Structure formats: structure tokens, C-alpha cells
Amino acid sequence: MKNLVQLSGYIRFQLDQLKSKNKHHEFEHLTRQLARQTVCQNILPATGPVGAGEAISELLVMD
């Protein structure tokens, strides 16, 4: 169980460091690939302006 606690702490630390290391685009790519493998293969990155809050979806699902 100790390894699981260490892994959880490591993941939390890395997520906290995303902004300071300007790695948010890499994280978006990673999560999009994970979603394609586990949820739906037809997920495409959204295009357009960012930072509009909940009005803009982060991912688009194409049929």
C-alpha cells in the first residue's frame, strides 16, 4: 500500500507543477489519448479560443 500512496503523491506533485513548467498542452494530449483508449475513439481536440469558462467544451466527439 505504501507504493500506492507514494504514486498518488507523485501524481499530485506533477499535476501541481504543470502550470509552472508550461506543460498543460502535453497533459491535454495525454488525457485525450487516454480517453480515446478507454472511453471513445472518436475524440478530437477542440479548436477556437480558450479561457471562456464552461461555454467552450474541451473536447469534441465526432460521429
C-alpha positions as CSV (number, residue, x, y, z in Angstrom):
1,M,0.0,0.0,0.0
2,K,2.9,2.3,0.6
3,N,3.7,2.3,-3.1
4,L,0.2,3.4,-4.0
5,V,0.5,6.3,-1.5
6,Q,3.8,7.3,-3.0
7,L,2.4,7.1,-6.5
8,S,-0.6,9.2,-5.5
9,G,1.7,11.9,-4.0
10,Y,4.0,11.9,-7.1
11,I,1.0,12.3,-9.4
12,R,-0.4,15.2,-7.3
13,F,3.0,16.9,-7.3
14,Q,3.4,16.6,-11.1
15,L,-0.1,18.0,-11.6
16,D,0.7,20.9,-9.4
17,Q,3.9,21.6,-11.5
18,L,2.1,21.7,-14.9
19,K,1.5,25.4,-14.9
20,S,5.0,26.4,-13.7
21,K,6.6,24.1,-16.3
22,N,4.2,25.2,-19.1
23,K,3.3,21.5,-19.7
24,H,-0.5,21.9,-19.9
25,H,-0.6,21.1,-23.6
26,E,1.3,17.8,-23.1
27,F,-1.2,17.0,-20.3
28,E,-4.1,17.7,-22.7
29,H,-2.6,15.4,-25.3
30,L,-2.0,12.6,-22.7
31,T,-5.6,12.8,-21.4
32,R,-7.0,12.9,-24.9
33,Q,-5.1,9.7,-25.8
34,L,-6.2,8.1,-22.5
35,A,-9.9,9.0,-23.2
36,R,-9.6,7.6,-26.8
37,Q,-8.3,4.3,-25.4
38,T,-10.8,4.0,-22.5
39,V,-14.0,5.9,-23.5
40,C,-14.4,6.7,-27.2
41,Q,-12.0,6.6,-30.2
42,N,-13.7,9.5,-32.0
43,I,-12.4,12.2,-29.7
44,L,-10.8,15.2,-31.4
45,P,-9.2,18.3,-29.8
46,A,-11.4,21.4,-29.7
47,T,-10.4,24.4,-31.8
48,G,-11.0,28.0,-31.2
49,P,-10.4,30.4,-28.3
50,V,-9.6,29.1,-24.8
51,G,-10.5,30.5,-21.4
52,A,-14.2,31.1,-21.9
53,G,-15.2,29.0,-19.0
54,E,-17.9,26.4,-19.3
55,A,-19.2,27.8,-22.5
56,I,-16.5,26.1,-24.5
57,S,-16.0,22.3,-24.4
58,E,-12.5,21.0,-24.0
59,L,-13.1,18.0,-26.4
60,L,-15.4,17.3,-29.2
61,V,-16.8,13.9,-30.0
62,M,-17.3,13.3,-33.7
63,D,-19.7,10.6,-35.0
